[in-house]
Amino acid sequence: MKLHELKQAYNEVARNMRSLHDTIGDTAWTDEQRSQWSDMKTKLDGLDEQIKREEALRDADQRFVEEHEEEHRNTQEGEERGGQGVDEQRAAAFDAFLRQGMSEMSAEQRQVLREMRAQGTSSDEKGGYTVPTQMLNLVYESMQDYGGLASVAQILTTETGQSIEWPTSNGTAEEGELLGENSAATEGDVNFGMETLGAKKLSSKIIRVSNELLQDSGINVQAFLAGRIGSRIGRGEAKYLVQGTGTGTPEQPTGLQTAVTGVTNAAANNEFTWQEVNSLIHSIDPAYRRAAGFRIGFNDNTLKLMTEMEDLQGRPLWLPAVAGATPATILGRQYFVDQGIADIADNAKFMYAGDFQQFIIRRVRYMVLKRLVERYAEFDQTGFLAFHRFDCVLQDTAAIKALAGPVV
């Protein structure tokens, strides 16, 4: 089947599953109904795998077309203008820098590249150059494939990496007051904390590329490196956004696992019940549960367990998404998957729920890239090293809570 036919078939099965769920309502599910649900879910999983494969192939084809269209458009625009715009000049100079280094570049290209020299705050960034916008967008696009937390948190993008003092508090402790006519308002003593939202530096580690590949004009070097950098930095950032301790040398970000202190504990260290998930949801103030950013978060192993769970009436907790109509839900709540979140175990926070717009991720807009030539000359390879700066803070400590394994 074609991709659109696969998606139509997926949506049809998903609608049938939701229809079955709604039709049965609050009555207990029979064995026949559970078997019918299981058959539809198996079919849905198969269609989902086919869709992912087709989308991966289509994305590859689309990138090929866009790269060639962009190249053709830039050529035409350059001919019409008799030259290149600033972005095109930077992209062309950076491409030349990646492929052959400063020594083989024209004087005009070297001047453009000097203007892109990183103005970093540490000696580690000397000799690096800021990644041009077109390549940076490719890196960010690649990073989106890693870390579900970043897809639901609030992203703050800054031009520089200067530290920001960020106030934190427990929002449920604040309320207004009733005033009579001509009465003065009183001051509300709110206990604010203060966190420093810095710019922790994450490297891509060195990426070694053969010089034959760099010299091949048919290869889009910027896209190739952007994909590798995006996957490495995307995985690294996602890990620390969840698991960062706020301590260590160098100091880690204070990730979700450390920042969230409100915890509900499961009874067992290898399983959990739907009642415990429901208790987690209802341990959060209703104001946060009504927020647009309210989600449940867990890793893929936990999702697999939840897609197979039923309530006391035999009804499944998980309902599939119907494209353009409704998202997938657990107990009627939207969720996200992040592989940085732990599996269920003693003392491990393996599930979170809350308003994730209260979790702030700070990213510095520019990214620095170094070209390392001599280090791998004997292998006829060139090394590349990218730096990304970020940090995070939970600004409202009551907004998100966790479900953890039993305390031992």
VOVO-221919 format. One record per residue (C-alpha): x, y, z negated; residue number from 1. Coordinates in pm, whole numbers. Layout:
% residues N
<pt u="X" v="Y" w="Z" pos="NUM"/>
...
***
This chain:
% residues 408
<pt u="0" v="0" w="0" pos="1"/>
<pt u="99" v="362" w="54" pos="2"/>
<pt u="174" v="582" w="-246" pos="3"/>
<pt u="-158" v="764" w="-242" pos="4"/>
<pt u="-340" v="430" w="-218" pos="5"/>
<pt u="-144" v="296" w="-515" pos="6"/>
<pt u="-235" v="604" w="-720" pos="7"/>
<pt u="-601" v="573" w="-621" pos="8"/>
<pt u="-597" v="207" w="-726" pos="9"/>
<pt u="-426" v="297" w="-1056" pos="10"/>
<pt u="-685" v="569" w="-1130" pos="11"/>
<pt u="-969" v="330" w="-1047" pos="12"/>
<pt u="-840" v="66" w="-1289" pos="13"/>
<pt u="-778" v="333" w="-1556" pos="14"/>
<pt u="-1133" v="467" w="-1515" pos="15"/>
<pt u="-1273" v="115" w="-1545" pos="16"/>
<pt u="-1074" v="58" w="-1864" pos="17"/>
<pt u="-1199" v="383" w="-2015" pos="18"/>
<pt u="-1554" v="305" w="-1902" pos="19"/>
<pt u="-1538" v="-36" w="-2071" pos="20"/>
<pt u="-1406" v="126" w="-2388" pos="21"/>
<pt u="-1683" v="390" w="-2391" pos="22"/>
<pt u="-1958" v="140" w="-2303" pos="23"/>
<pt u="-1875" v="-93" w="-2593" pos="24"/>
<pt u="-1857" v="203" w="-2830" pos="25"/>
<pt u="-1845" v="119" w="-3200" pos="26"/>
<pt u="-1955" v="-241" w="-3170" pos="27"/>
<pt u="-1708" v="-527" w="-3211" pos="28"/>
<pt u="-1534" v="-646" w="-2895" pos="29"/>
<pt u="-1602" v="-999" w="-2779" pos="30"/>
<pt u="-1333" v="-1239" w="-2658" pos="31"/>
<pt u="-1464" v="-1197" w="-2305" pos="32"/>
<pt u="-1434" v="-817" w="-2325" pos="33"/>
<pt u="-1080" v="-837" w="-2467" pos="34"/>
<pt u="-984" v="-1075" w="-2188" pos="35"/>
<pt u="-1132" v="-836" w="-1931" pos="36"/>
<pt u="-934" v="-548" w="-2084" pos="37"/>
<pt u="-613" v="-755" w="-2083" pos="38"/>
<pt u="-655" v="-844" w="-1715" pos="39"/>
<pt u="-707" v="-479" w="-1622" pos="40"/>
<pt u="-405" v="-370" w="-1826" pos="41"/>
<pt u="-184" v="-629" w="-1653" pos="42"/>
<pt u="-302" v="-498" w="-1315" pos="43"/>
<pt u="-245" v="-139" w="-1431" pos="44"/>
<pt u="114" v="-218" w="-1540" pos="45"/>
<pt u="186" v="-376" w="-1201" pos="46"/>
<pt u="52" v="-73" w="-1014" pos="47"/>
<pt u="254" v="158" w="-1240" pos="48"/>
<pt u="578" v="-22" w="-1149" pos="49"/>
<pt u="497" v="-1" w="-777" pos="50"/>
<pt u="420" v="371" w="-806" pos="51"/>
<pt u="751" v="439" w="-982" pos="52"/>
<pt u="944" v="261" w="-707" pos="53"/>
<pt u="760" v="445" w="-429" pos="54"/>
<pt u="806" v="782" w="-603" pos="55"/>
<pt u="1179" v="720" w="-646" pos="56"/>
<pt u="1211" v="650" w="-272" pos="57"/>
<pt u="999" v="952" w="-184" pos="58"/>
<pt u="1205" v="1179" w="-411" pos="59"/>
<pt u="1524" v="1062" w="-241" pos="60"/>
<pt u="1375" v="1133" w="102" pos="61"/>
<pt u="1245" v="1473" w="-12" pos="62"/>
<pt u="1584" v="1578" w="-150" pos="63"/>
<pt u="1746" v="1485" w="181" pos="64"/>
<pt u="1493" v="1694" w="376" pos="65"/>
<pt u="1518" v="1993" w="140" pos="66"/>
<pt u="1897" v="1995" w="148" pos="67"/>
<pt u="1900" v="2003" w="527" pos="68"/>
<pt u="1619" v="2259" w="544" pos="69"/>
<pt u="1806" v="2483" w="298" pos="70"/>
<pt u="2125" v="2450" w="500" pos="71"/>
<pt u="1942" v="2534" w="823" pos="72"/>
<pt u="1758" v="2828" w="663" pos="73"/>
<pt u="2076" v="2973" w="516" pos="74"/>
<pt u="2246" v="2948" w="854" pos="75"/>
<pt u="1958" v="3128" w="1027" pos="76"/>
<pt u="1933" v="3397" w="759" pos="77"/>
<pt u="2306" v="3453" w="771" pos="78"/>
<pt u="2295" v="3494" w="1149" pos="79"/>
<pt u="1999" v="3733" w="1127" pos="80"/>
<pt u="2165" v="3947" w="859" pos="81"/>
<pt u="2510" v="3915" w="1002" pos="82"/>
<pt u="2622" v="3785" w="662" pos="83"/>
<pt u="2518" v="3612" w="340" pos="84"/>
<pt u="2330" v="3729" w="33" pos="85"/>
<pt u="2489" v="3721" w="-315" pos="86"/>
<pt u="2341" v="3382" w="-409" pos="87"/>
<pt u="2448" v="3228" w="-77" pos="88"/>
<pt u="2798" v="3371" w="-113" pos="89"/>
<pt u="2832" v="3231" w="-464" pos="90"/>
<pt u="2699" v="2891" w="-361" pos="91"/>
<pt u="2936" v="2875" w="-64" pos="92"/>
<pt u="3236" v="2986" w="-272" pos="93"/>
<pt u="3153" v="2739" w="-547" pos="94"/>
<pt u="3116" v="2458" w="-295" pos="95"/>
<pt u="3459" v="2541" w="-155" pos="96"/>
<pt u="3601" v="2550" w="-508" pos="97"/>
<pt u="3456" v="2206" w="-588" pos="98"/>
<pt u="3586" v="2050" w="-268" pos="99"/>
<pt u="3936" v="2197" w="-237" pos="100"/>
<pt u="4019" v="2428" w="-527" pos="101"/>
<pt u="4137" v="2788" w="-525" pos="102"/>
<pt u="4446" v="2731" w="-310" pos="103"/>
<pt u="4255" v="2648" w="9" pos="104"/>
<pt u="3982" v="2910" w="-29" pos="105"/>
<pt u="3964" v="3230" w="172" pos="106"/>
<pt u="4043" v="3562" w="5" pos="107"/>
<pt u="3674" v="3658" w="13" pos="108"/>
<pt u="3571" v="3331" w="-150" pos="109"/>
<pt u="3836" v="3365" w="-420" pos="110"/>
<pt u="3707" v="3714" w="-503" pos="111"/>
<pt u="3350" v="3585" w="-533" pos="112"/>
<pt u="3469" v="3300" w="-755" pos="113"/>
<pt u="3663" v="3538" w="-984" pos="114"/>
<pt u="3338" v="3721" w="-1048" pos="115"/>
<pt u="3193" v="3389" w="-1166" pos="116"/>
<pt u="3468" v="3329" w="-1421" pos="117"/>
<pt u="3316" v="3223" w="-1753" pos="118"/>
<pt u="3319" v="3486" w="-2026" pos="119"/>
<pt u="3315" v="3230" w="-2306" pos="120"/>
<pt u="3358" v="3285" w="-2678" pos="121"/>
<pt u="3611" v="3006" w="-2724" pos="122"/>
<pt u="3944" v="2914" w="-2569" pos="123"/>
<pt u="3798" v="2583" w="-2445" pos="124"/>
<pt u="3619" v="2770" w="-2168" pos="125"/>
<pt u="3927" v="2938" w="-2021" pos="126"/>
<pt u="3968" v="2848" w="-1657" pos="127"/>
<pt u="3603" v="2752" w="-1619" pos="128"/>
<pt u="3345" v="2908" w="-1390" pos="129"/>
<pt u="2974" v="2964" w="-1442" pos="130"/>
<pt u="2761" v="2728" w="-1237" pos="131"/>
<pt u="2562" v="2917" w="-968" pos="132"/>
<pt u="2183" v="2932" w="-996" pos="133"/>
<pt u="2107" v="2678" w="-725" pos="134"/>
<pt u="2327" v="2408" w="-880" pos="135"/>
<pt u="2215" v="2497" w="-1235" pos="136"/>
<pt u="1853" v="2442" w="-1134" pos="137"/>
<pt u="1949" v="2097" w="-1004" pos="138"/>
<pt u="2115" v="2019" w="-1339" pos="139"/>
<pt u="1808" v="2129" w="-1536" pos="140"/>
<pt u="1584" v="1929" w="-1304" pos="141"/>
<pt u="1794" v="1618" w="-1373" pos="142"/>
<pt u="1788" v="1686" w="-1749" pos="143"/>
<pt u="1407" v="1671" w="-1750" pos="144"/>
<pt u="1425" v="1293" w="-1705" pos="145"/>
<pt u="1575" v="1255" w="-2053" pos="146"/>
<pt u="1428" v="1343" w="-2390" pos="147"/>
<pt u="1052" v="1368" w="-2427" pos="148"/>
<pt u="1086" v="1606" w="-2723" pos="149"/>
<pt u="1212" v="1887" w="-2499" pos="150"/>
<pt u="900" v="1848" w="-2282" pos="151"/>
<pt u="667" v="1944" w="-2572" pos="152"/>
<pt u="885" v="2177" w="-2783" pos="153"/>
<pt u="915" v="2554" w="-2738" pos="154"/>
<pt u="1217" v="2641" w="-2520" pos="155"/>
<pt u="1401" v="2966" w="-2592" pos="156"/>
<pt u="1651" v="3057" w="-2318" pos="157"/>
<pt u="1908" v="3327" w="-2398" pos="158"/>
<pt u="2172" v="3499" w="-2186" pos="159"/>
<pt u="2445" v="3472" w="-2450" pos="160"/>
<pt u="2538" v="3226" w="-2723" pos="161"/>
<pt u="2534" v="3472" w="-3013" pos="162"/>
<pt u="2386" v="3333" w="-3336" pos="163"/>
<pt u="2025" v="3421" w="-3414" pos="164"/>
<pt u="1886" v="3433" w="-3769" pos="165"/>
<pt u="1555" v="3246" w="-3749" pos="166"/>
<pt u="1292" v="3258" w="-4029" pos="167"/>
<pt u="1128" v="2932" w="-4140" pos="168"/>
<pt u="831" v="2874" w="-4371" pos="169"/>
<pt u="543" v="2647" w="-4465" pos="170"/>
<pt u="246" v="2796" w="-4283" pos="171"/>
<pt u="-20" v="2617" w="-4491" pos="172"/>
<pt u="81" v="2823" w="-4797" pos="173"/>
<pt u="-25" v="3150" w="-4634" pos="174"/>
<pt u="-377" v="3294" w="-4632" pos="175"/>
<pt u="-553" v="3628" w="-4615" pos="176"/>
<pt u="-763" v="3798" w="-4886" pos="177"/>
<pt u="-1113" v="3940" w="-4914" pos="178"/>
<pt u="-1121" v="4318" w="-4969" pos="179"/>
<pt u="-1393" v="4541" w="-5104" pos="180"/>
<pt u="-1468" v="4886" w="-4964" pos="181"/>
<pt u="-1185" v="5135" w="-5023" pos="182"/>
<pt u="-973" v="4860" w="-5179" pos="183"/>
<pt u="-602" v="4837" w="-5112" pos="184"/>
<pt u="-449" v="4525" w="-4968" pos="185"/>
<pt u="-192" v="4344" w="-5176" pos="186"/>
<pt u="139" v="4203" w="-5064" pos="187"/>
<pt u="159" v="3835" w="-4979" pos="188"/>
<pt u="468" v="3675" w="-5128" pos="189"/>
<pt u="568" v="3425" w="-4866" pos="190"/>
<pt u="869" v="3204" w="-4929" pos="191"/>
<pt u="1069" v="3232" w="-4611" pos="192"/>
<pt u="1376" v="3029" w="-4539" pos="193"/>
<pt u="1640" v="3141" w="-4295" pos="194"/>
<pt u="1817" v="2917" w="-4045" pos="195"/>
<pt u="2091" v="3010" w="-3804" pos="196"/>
<pt u="2000" v="2924" w="-3446" pos="197"/>
<pt u="2344" v="2890" w="-3292" pos="198"/>
<pt u="2479" v="2752" w="-2966" pos="199"/>
<pt u="2633" v="2410" w="-3022" pos="200"/>
<pt u="2856" v="2309" w="-2733" pos="201"/>
<pt u="2802" v="1980" w="-2552" pos="202"/>
<pt u="3033" v="1851" w="-2280" pos="203"/>
<pt u="2950" v="1622" w="-1991" pos="204"/>
<pt u="3277" v="1435" w="-2051" pos="205"/>
<pt u="3510" v="1424" w="-1753" pos="206"/>
<pt u="3354" v="1314" w="-1424" pos="207"/>
<pt u="3611" v="1170" w="-1184" pos="208"/>
<pt u="3539" v="1205" w="-811" pos="209"/>
<pt u="3750" v="1066" w="-526" pos="210"/>
<pt u="3905" v="1328" w="-300" pos="211"/>
<pt u="3769" v="1141" w="4" pos="212"/>
<pt u="3417" v="1210" w="-124" pos="213"/>
<pt u="3495" v="1578" w="-181" pos="214"/>
<pt u="3631" v="1613" w="173" pos="215"/>
<pt u="3323" v="1454" w="332" pos="216"/>
<pt u="3119" v="1748" w="461" pos="217"/>
<pt u="2813" v="1525" w="489" pos="218"/>
<pt u="2795" v="1488" w="111" pos="219"/>
<pt u="2619" v="1756" w="-93" pos="220"/>
<pt u="2882" v="1779" w="-367" pos="221"/>
<pt u="2685" v="2023" w="-580" pos="222"/>
<pt u="2379" v="1796" w="-583" pos="223"/>
<pt u="2596" v="1492" w="-659" pos="224"/>
<pt u="2769" v="1659" w="-954" pos="225"/>
<pt u="2445" v="1818" w="-1075" pos="226"/>
<pt u="2285" v="1473" w="-1100" pos="227"/>
<pt u="2579" v="1329" w="-1296" pos="228"/>
<pt u="2608" v="1633" w="-1524" pos="229"/>
<pt u="2231" v="1647" w="-1579" pos="230"/>
<pt u="2210" v="1280" w="-1682" pos="231"/>
<pt u="2504" v="1302" w="-1924" pos="232"/>
<pt u="2409" v="1632" w="-2082" pos="233"/>
<pt u="2039" v="1542" w="-2075" pos="234"/>
<pt u="2101" v="1223" w="-2273" pos="235"/>
<pt u="2341" v="1396" w="-2511" pos="236"/>
<pt u="2110" v="1689" w="-2583" pos="237"/>
<pt u="1810" v="1457" w="-2629" pos="238"/>
<pt u="2006" v="1248" w="-2882" pos="239"/>
<pt u="2104" v="1544" w="-3101" pos="240"/>
<pt u="1762" v="1713" w="-3079" pos="241"/>
<pt u="1623" v="1407" w="-3258" pos="242"/>
<pt u="1918" v="1261" w="-3452" pos="243"/>
<pt u="2130" v="1569" w="-3529" pos="244"/>
<pt u="2224" v="1588" w="-3897" pos="245"/>
<pt u="2303" v="1960" w="-3926" pos="246"/>
<pt u="2644" v="1864" w="-4068" pos="247"/>
<pt u="2978" v="1726" w="-3950" pos="248"/>
<pt u="3280" v="1856" w="-3761" pos="249"/>
<pt u="3190" v="1988" w="-3514" pos="250"/>
<pt u="2858" v="2075" w="-3678" pos="251"/>
<pt u="2559" v="1899" w="-3526" pos="252"/>
<pt u="2220" v="2064" w="-3466" pos="253"/>
<pt u="1954" v="1999" w="-3731" pos="254"/>
<pt u="1743" v="1758" w="-3530" pos="255"/>
<pt u="1386" v="1643" w="-3577" pos="256"/>
<pt u="1486" v="1346" w="-3791" pos="257"/>
<pt u="1658" v="1568" w="-4050" pos="258"/>
<pt u="1427" v="1870" w="-4028" pos="259"/>
<pt u="1102" v="1679" w="-4088" pos="260"/>
<pt u="1065" v="1613" w="-4461" pos="261"/>
<pt u="695" v="1525" w="-4485" pos="262"/>
<pt u="692" v="1145" w="-4463" pos="263"/>
<pt u="427" v="872" w="-4479" pos="264"/>
<pt u="568" v="522" w="-4530" pos="265"/>
<pt u="453" v="204" w="-4360" pos="266"/>
<pt u="412" v="-108" w="-4572" pos="267"/>
<pt u="634" v="-335" w="-4359" pos="268"/>
<pt u="973" v="-286" w="-4194" pos="269"/>
<pt u="889" v="-468" w="-3869" pos="270"/>
<pt u="530" v="-366" w="-3798" pos="271"/>
<pt u="271" v="-100" w="-3868" pos="272"/>
<pt u="-107" v="-72" w="-3860" pos="273"/>
<pt u="-342" v="163" w="-3683" pos="274"/>
<pt u="-459" v="281" w="-4025" pos="275"/>
<pt u="-105" v="398" w="-4101" pos="276"/>
<pt u="-92" v="589" w="-3774" pos="277"/>
<pt u="-428" v="743" w="-3857" pos="278"/>
<pt u="-299" v="837" w="-4204" pos="279"/>
<pt u="-1" v="1010" w="-4043" pos="280"/>
<pt u="-230" v="1215" w="-3819" pos="281"/>
<pt u="-454" v="1317" w="-4108" pos="282"/>
<pt u="-163" v="1402" w="-4336" pos="283"/>
<pt u="-121" v="1713" w="-4119" pos="284"/>
<pt u="-329" v="2025" w="-4180" pos="285"/>
<pt u="-633" v="2041" w="-3944" pos="286"/>
<pt u="-516" v="2376" w="-3807" pos="287"/>
<pt u="-208" v="2207" w="-3659" pos="288"/>
<pt u="-415" v="1910" w="-3534" pos="289"/>
<pt u="-628" v="2153" w="-3331" pos="290"/>
<pt u="-323" v="2322" w="-3176" pos="291"/>
<pt u="-259" v="2278" w="-2804" pos="292"/>
<pt u="91" v="2150" w="-2883" pos="293"/>
<pt u="-24" v="1865" w="-3110" pos="294"/>
<pt u="131" v="1533" w="-3005" pos="295"/>
<pt u="240" v="1197" w="-3141" pos="296"/>
<pt u="601" v="1103" w="-3061" pos="297"/>
<pt u="782" v="767" w="-3061" pos="298"/>
<pt u="1017" v="557" w="-2848" pos="299"/>
<pt u="925" v="313" w="-2572" pos="300"/>
<pt u="943" v="4" w="-2798" pos="301"/>
<pt u="687" v="159" w="-3030" pos="302"/>
<pt u="466" v="256" w="-2735" pos="303"/>
<pt u="468" v="-105" w="-2618" pos="304"/>
<pt u="347" v="-217" w="-2961" pos="305"/>
<pt u="75" v="46" w="-2965" pos="306"/>
<pt u="-61" v="-46" w="-2620" pos="307"/>
<pt u="-131" v="-392" w="-2763" pos="308"/>
<pt u="-290" v="-280" w="-3092" pos="309"/>
<pt u="-661" v="-290" w="-3174" pos="310"/>
<pt u="-876" v="-146" w="-3450" pos="311"/>
<pt u="-1105" v="-349" w="-3678" pos="312"/>
<pt u="-1369" v="-367" w="-3404" pos="313"/>
<pt u="-1118" v="-507" w="-3155" pos="314"/>
<pt u="-1101" v="-178" w="-2962" pos="315"/>
<pt u="-761" v="-85" w="-2814" pos="316"/>
<pt u="-587" v="221" w="-2960" pos="317"/>
<pt u="-428" v="313" w="-2627" pos="318"/>
<pt u="-621" v="446" w="-2329" pos="319"/>
<pt u="-453" v="499" w="-1988" pos="320"/>
<pt u="-427" v="828" w="-1805" pos="321"/>
<pt u="-652" v="912" w="-1512" pos="322"/>
<pt u="-470" v="1154" w="-1280" pos="323"/>
<pt u="-637" v="1493" w="-1264" pos="324"/>
<pt u="-890" v="1397" w="-1530" pos="325"/>
<pt u="-742" v="1295" w="-1865" pos="326"/>
<pt u="-399" v="1208" w="-2011" pos="327"/>
<pt u="-306" v="880" w="-2179" pos="328"/>
<pt u="-391" v="881" w="-2549" pos="329"/>
<pt u="-334" v="692" w="-2876" pos="330"/>
<pt u="-631" v="719" w="-3114" pos="331"/>
<pt u="-755" v="998" w="-2889" pos="332"/>
<pt u="-428" v="1195" w="-2921" pos="333"/>
<pt u="-176" v="1275" w="-2648" pos="334"/>
<pt u="175" v="1144" w="-2702" pos="335"/>
<pt u="532" v="1169" w="-2571" pos="336"/>
<pt u="810" v="912" w="-2552" pos="337"/>
<pt u="1167" v="991" w="-2660" pos="338"/>
<pt u="1433" v="721" w="-2677" pos="339"/>
<pt u="1620" v="913" w="-2947" pos="340"/>
<pt u="1347" v="828" w="-3197" pos="341"/>
<pt u="1429" v="522" w="-3408" pos="342"/>
<pt u="1269" v="178" w="-3397" pos="343"/>
<pt u="1067" v="76" w="-3702" pos="344"/>
<pt u="1297" v="-30" w="-3988" pos="345"/>
<pt u="1352" v="31" w="-4359" pos="346"/>
<pt u="1369" v="409" w="-4428" pos="347"/>
<pt u="1367" v="489" w="-4054" pos="348"/>
<pt u="1140" v="766" w="-3923" pos="349"/>
<pt u="998" v="594" w="-3615" pos="350"/>
<pt u="693" v="809" w="-3538" pos="351"/>
<pt u="617" v="1181" w="-3558" pos="352"/>
<pt u="295" v="1378" w="-3527" pos="353"/>
<pt u="227" v="1749" w="-3530" pos="354"/>
<pt u="234" v="2077" w="-3342" pos="355"/>
<pt u="563" v="2050" w="-3155" pos="356"/>
<pt u="547" v="2412" w="-3039" pos="357"/>
<pt u="681" v="2484" w="-3388" pos="358"/>
<pt u="1006" v="2305" w="-3294" pos="359"/>
<pt u="1230" v="2559" w="-3119" pos="360"/>
<pt u="1501" v="2454" w="-2872" pos="361"/>
<pt u="1749" v="2729" w="-2787" pos="362"/>
<pt u="1948" v="2698" w="-2464" pos="363"/>
<pt u="2211" v="2935" w="-2327" pos="364"/>
<pt u="2132" v="3009" w="-1965" pos="365"/>
<pt u="2480" v="2985" w="-1818" pos="366"/>
<pt u="2677" v="2660" w="-1781" pos="367"/>
<pt u="3053" v="2638" w="-1743" pos="368"/>
<pt u="3232" v="2395" w="-1510" pos="369"/>
<pt u="3606" v="2318" w="-1497" pos="370"/>
<pt u="3797" v="2154" w="-1211" pos="371"/>
<pt u="4085" v="1927" w="-1323" pos="372"/>
<pt u="4333" v="1849" w="-1047" pos="373"/>
<pt u="4670" v="1735" w="-1180" pos="374"/>
<pt u="4539" v="1497" w="-1446" pos="375"/>
<pt u="4416" v="1241" w="-1191" pos="376"/>
<pt u="4643" v="1322" w="-896" pos="377"/>
<pt u="4802" v="975" w="-897" pos="378"/>
<pt u="4455" v="827" w="-841" pos="379"/>
<pt u="4380" v="1078" w="-562" pos="380"/>
<pt u="4085" v="1195" w="-771" pos="381"/>
<pt u="3963" v="1527" w="-912" pos="382"/>
<pt u="3801" v="1561" w="-1252" pos="383"/>
<pt u="3508" v="1788" w="-1338" pos="384"/>
<pt u="3397" v="1891" w="-1685" pos="385"/>
<pt u="3079" v="2086" w="-1769" pos="386"/>
<pt u="2977" v="2260" w="-2092" pos="387"/>
<pt u="2620" v="2322" w="-2210" pos="388"/>
<pt u="2524" v="2520" w="-2522" pos="389"/>
<pt u="2208" v="2462" w="-2725" pos="390"/>
<pt u="2061" v="2440" w="-3075" pos="391"/>
<pt u="1724" v="2374" w="-3241" pos="392"/>
<pt u="1519" v="2461" w="-3550" pos="393"/>
<pt u="1185" v="2357" w="-3701" pos="394"/>
<pt u="1030" v="2694" w="-3783" pos="395"/>
<pt u="722" v="2564" w="-3969" pos="396"/>
<pt u="804" v="2272" w="-4196" pos="397"/>
<pt u="436" v="2178" w="-4244" pos="398"/>
<pt u="365" v="2148" w="-3870" pos="399"/>
<pt u="526" v="1808" w="-3809" pos="400"/>
<pt u="535" v="1496" w="-4025" pos="401"/>
<pt u="677" v="1145" w="-3984" pos="402"/>
<pt u="583" v="782" w="-4032" pos="403"/>
<pt u="876" v="581" w="-4165" pos="404"/>
<pt u="952" v="224" w="-4262" pos="405"/>
<pt u="926" v="126" w="-4629" pos="406"/>
<pt u="1163" v="278" w="-4882" pos="407"/>
<pt u="1424" v="30" w="-5007" pos="408"/>
***
